[in-house]
Amino acid sequence: MSSAFIREQDDIVREDLADRPVSRFRNLVTPEGYAQIEAEIARQQAEAERATLAADLHAQALAQRELRYWISRRGSAEVVQPIADKSLVRFGHSVTLELASGEKMSFRIVGEDEADPAKGLLPHVAPLAKALFGKSVGDTVEAIHEDARIVAIK
């Protein structure tokens, strides 16, 4: 077929990037985490539009890859509402541990995409989070290679 009969589309990105890997675990998210996913989709849509206007194929490919990831994560998201009963550690709860040294550390158990250890947000799939599920104040778990006692669940 002659190339004269092939219609080129200006909005097709000619650069393909491999998709971001998607976790094999359930995509549990807090309501805040779901809002973050929605915000990221909006941000990436705007980025894709800017890249298209600038004819920046690499930026377009990056934005489209991110959009595919976040749309996939939104599609698989299981929003977990906060549980009022704080007698046991559950998804979305904040937990304070006291190490044998007396040092205290606190974190909230959240979804993988919203996790940020520097901000005290621990993914529910982390070994420590898994060890904490179902425990109560006074129970001990191993944290940072030593025993730690749960002193608060919020």
N, C-alpha and C positions, 0 to 999 in steps of 0.2 A: 504494500500500500504506500502510496506517495505520502511524503511528510506534509504535503499541502492539505491533506484531508484530516490531519491529526490536530485537534484543537488543544493548545497548551493552556493550562489554567495558571494564572499568575499567583494564586493563593496556595498552591501546593508547595510544601517545603521539600527541597531536593536533598536535604541532609537528614539521614536517619540516625537516631541515637538509641541505644539499647534502653529498654524500659528499666526503671528502678525496681529492684527486687521487692516483692510484697511478702510480708511475714506469713508464715504458715499457721500462726496462732489466731484465735478468735480476736476480732477487732473490737474489743471493749473500749468504750470512750466515755468520759464524763460529759455532762452537758457543755461544759466549757471547752472540752476537747473537740466536740462536734462543731461548736461555733468557730474554733480555730481552723478546722478543715474547710468550712464554708468560706472563711476569710481567705484562706490560701487559694482556693479555687478562684475566687474573685480577683485576687492579686495576680495569679498566673494568666487569667483571661485578659486582664489589662496589659500584662507584659507581652502576651502574644500579639495583641493589637498594636502595641508600640513597635514591636519588632517587624510586623508586617508593613506598617507605614514607613519604617526606616529601611525596608528591604534587607533586613539583617537575617539571613537564613540560619545562621548558627543560633542566634538568640531565639528565633522562632522555634527551632528544633528543641532547644532547651525548655522553653515555655510549654510546648506541646507535650514533651515527655513528662514534665511536672504535672500538667493538667491530667494526663492519663493516670498518673499515680494517685493524685488526690481525688479524682472522680471515682477511681476504683475503691479507695479507702472510704469515701462517703457511702458508696454502694454496699459495702460490707460492714459498716459501722453498727455496733449494738450499743445504743446509749443506755448507760446504767445510771439510774436516778440515785441520789444519795439515800442511804439507809439510815434511818434515825437511831436504830438500836446500835449503840457503840460498845456492847458487851464483848463482841468478837471482832477481830480485824477482818474487814471486807474491802472489796474494790471501792476506791474513792475516799476511804478513811485516811486520816492523818494519824501517824503513829510516832510516839516518842520512845526511844530506847535509851537505857542507861548501860554503858559498858562497864566492865569490871573495874576499869580505871576511874570510874566516876563521871566520865565524859558523857554528855547527852547528845543525841542526834535525833532529829525529827525529819520526817518526810511524808509525802502523800502518795498513795498507790493509785496510778493513773494508767491511761492507755499508752501504747508504744509510741505513737506519733506525738503525744503531748509530754512525754517524759523529758526531764532535764535535771540530772542529778545535781548540777550546780545550784539549781533553784529548789532543791528538795523534792523533786517530782520523780518518783521511782516507777518504772514500767511494771505492770502486773506480771510480766513473764520473767522478771529478774529472779534469780534464785532466792534472794532475801525476801522478796515479796511473796513468793510461793511458800517459803518457810513460815511466814507470818499469818497467812490466811487461816482463819479459824482459831487463832490463839487469843488469849485475853490478858488483861492487866495482871502482872505477876509472873506470867509464863516467860521462859527464856528461849532464845534462839541464838544461833551462831551468826555473828556479824563482825566483819573485819578480823576474822580468825580468832575471835574470843567470844565468850558467852556474853549476851546482852539480855537485860530484863526489860520487858514492856512495862513502861510506867504510865503511859496515857494513850488513849484512843479517842480521837475527836472526829 
